[in-house]
């Protein structure tokens, strides 16, 4: 989306453009920066959508709160979907195990 700006101040600190603000962060090693860039890009994408959906809201704090709620909502949906898939797979595995237990290997 082009919303991520990375500025190196020293070897331990990087500024990330998150929700329109430069945020100085340290402790993000080089191997994690690509993953973190994807996270920042996702946050900025949701933030941009929230801003567009609420054009009359000028309060940045409210937009940030709505963004956090939207991200939490997306996370909860994915978590519930994962749990449902896990439950379905567990039931299928239990059925398969019972079928295998009933196989007569003496034939």
Steps between C-alpha positions, in 0.01 A plus 500: 500500500798729531414620851812356665802724542802359675766740627808362674620721786755254633545124503241453776222740404275532196211740432194342342217696342199353680156660469656822372749535784872430517543247779853429624542135587799305615562131539373394158784297354565482127358149465162616637480832311334351192231336713458817703472704179207279401336558837549877471362490146190314625446749784536791257260333255233456768563854629458643149172311459371620836589860410319467167195345670489786755581816300328731750709375793797731538606366840813290436460317831151383404626379161781309677251340741269402214803356318596294805141373529493406130830312529378320815177410319697356205726309740200356688336386175820326392550344843143365501543367146822324601333347806207378288737345245701336779183358656379361167840345430515349849158339450609361162819361653303333779269336245800382299669361812185305591481362147864393515445336838218293350704374205550125518867447421467123524344469152 
